[in-house]
Amino acid sequence: MRKILVIGIGAGDPDYVTVQAIKALNQADVFFINDKGDDKAELVRIRKDICERYITDRTYRIVETRDPERDPALPSYLEGVESWHTQRAEIYEALIQAELDETEGCGAFLVWGDPSLYDSTLRILEQILARGVTRFDYDVIPGISSIQALAAKHRSPINEIGGSIRVTTGRQLVADGLPDNADTVVVMLDANCSFTTINEDVEISWGANLGTDQEILISGTLRDVTDSIKRARDRVKQTSGWVMDTYLLRRQPRG
Ligand SMILES: C[S@@+](CC[C@H](N)C(=O)[O-])C[C@H]1O[C@@H](n2cnc3c(N)ncnc32)[C@H](O)[C@@H]1O
């Protein structure tokens, strides 16, 4: 049966690629690399560099796919994402059929960070299998997520002792505010500096383009560092052509 490997490649630094990921990279005949548009071209290049650097045992092919556009006309965010996943599933299914030998082909998706975290690849593969037309088996190889990279760079534990953590998105932070029932909040997928909507005294540990040459780290009391984060975010976007940031928020200990 066809085999698919979903390989977490870490969030930026090629040194984040694990030994298990290197073994998996050396098993695949074909790598499916999703191009998400011009400003993300660098992310395609990083994936190709990882293949060049770590694949020593075999010849392989790279097949680039173009990401479908999300339909802004769809009324809700969830509907938009569902329809986008369906389009991606159609594209991936056609590629799997066309590019992988039905009995022994092995293909791989190189997933940024870890495949379990804000990534649609696993859902899409399940969607394809549920249609019952294209058969394959698949394995998931974990990667170093941007949350782990952020915590390591700030030399900070993520949880308070015995405390709880909420991982959320910029969109949810704006909608719900800072949750009462989490000591630490980790925010991802925030294109709009959503931390500016918080009016409480919190500490922030922020990082952009972690693991790359343009990485920037800032930490401190949110009120004090908000402007420098906004400026740094703009600067890194200009120099790299793309910016991804993740941050950790913690209420200041009550005195
Ligand atoms: C689509 S999600 C993918 C997350 C990924 N699967 C992971 O494990 O980190 C993209 C978000 O991850 C975070 N992210 C990914 N790479 C990053 C990096 N190198 N530096 C800072 N944040 C990053 C950002 O919050 C970005 O908006």
Ligand as a Chemical Component Dictionary entry (heavy atoms), coordinates in Angstrom:
data_LIG
# 
_chem_comp.id                   LIG 
_chem_comp.type                 NON-POLYMER 
_chem_comp.pdbx_formal_charge   0 
_chem_comp.three_letter_code    LIG 
# 
loop_
_chem_comp_atom.comp_id 
_chem_comp_atom.atom_id 
_chem_comp_atom.alt_atom_id 
_chem_comp_atom.type_symbol 
_chem_comp_atom.charge 
_chem_comp_atom.model_Cartn_x 
_chem_comp_atom.model_Cartn_y 
_chem_comp_atom.model_Cartn_z 
_chem_comp_atom.pdbx_ordinal 
LIG C1  C1  C 0  -0.016 27.628 10.826 1  
LIG S1  S1  S 1  0.707  27.767 12.406 2  
LIG C2  C2  C 0  1.829  26.439 12.379 3  
LIG C3  C3  C 0  2.374  26.079 13.721 4  
LIG C4  C4  C 0  3.408  24.965 13.663 5  
LIG N1  N1  N 0  2.792  23.708 13.283 6  
LIG C5  C5  C 0  4.154  24.795 14.989 7  
LIG O1  O1  O 0  4.259  23.650 15.467 8  
LIG O2  O2  O -1 4.674  25.780 15.497 9  
LIG C6  C6  C 0  1.698  29.177 12.158 10 
LIG C7  C7  C 0  1.934  29.936 13.441 11 
LIG O3  O3  O 0  2.954  29.303 14.189 12 
LIG C8  C8  C 0  3.776  30.262 14.820 13 
LIG N2  N2  N 0  5.140  30.124 14.267 14 
LIG C9  C9  C 0  5.549  29.195 13.383 15 
LIG N3  N3  N 0  6.856  29.310 13.152 16 
LIG C10 C10 C 0  7.307  30.328 13.898 17 
LIG C11 C11 C 0  8.585  30.912 14.088 18 
LIG N4  N4  N 0  9.661  30.462 13.453 19 
LIG N5  N5  N 0  8.671  31.958 14.956 20 
LIG C12 C12 C 0  7.602  32.412 15.630 21 
LIG N6  N6  N 0  6.369  31.883 15.481 22 
LIG C13 C13 C 0  6.217  30.858 14.633 23 
LIG C14 C14 C 0  3.166  31.612 14.522 24 
LIG O4  O4  O 0  2.266  31.936 15.568 25 
LIG C15 C15 C 0  2.435  31.352 13.232 26 
LIG O5  O5  O 0  1.390  32.269 13.037 27 
# 
loop_
_chem_comp_bond.comp_id 
_chem_comp_bond.atom_id_1 
_chem_comp_bond.atom_id_2 
_chem_comp_bond.value_order 
_chem_comp_bond.pdbx_ordinal 
LIG C1  S1  SING 1  
LIG S1  C2  SING 2  
LIG S1  C6  SING 3  
LIG C2  C3  SING 4  
LIG C3  C4  SING 5  
LIG C4  N1  SING 6  
LIG C4  C5  SING 7  
LIG C5  O1  DOUB 8  
LIG C5  O2  SING 9  
LIG C6  C7  SING 10 
LIG C7  O3  SING 11 
LIG C7  C15 SING 12 
LIG O3  C8  SING 13 
LIG C8  N2  SING 14 
LIG C8  C14 SING 15 
LIG N2  C9  SING 16 
LIG N2  C13 SING 17 
LIG C9  N3  DOUB 18 
LIG N3  C10 SING 19 
LIG C10 C11 SING 20 
LIG C10 C13 DOUB 21 
LIG C11 N4  SING 22 
LIG C11 N5  DOUB 23 
LIG N5  C12 SING 24 
LIG C12 N6  DOUB 25 
LIG N6  C13 SING 26 
LIG C14 O4  SING 27 
LIG C14 C15 SING 28 
LIG C15 O5  SING 29 
# 
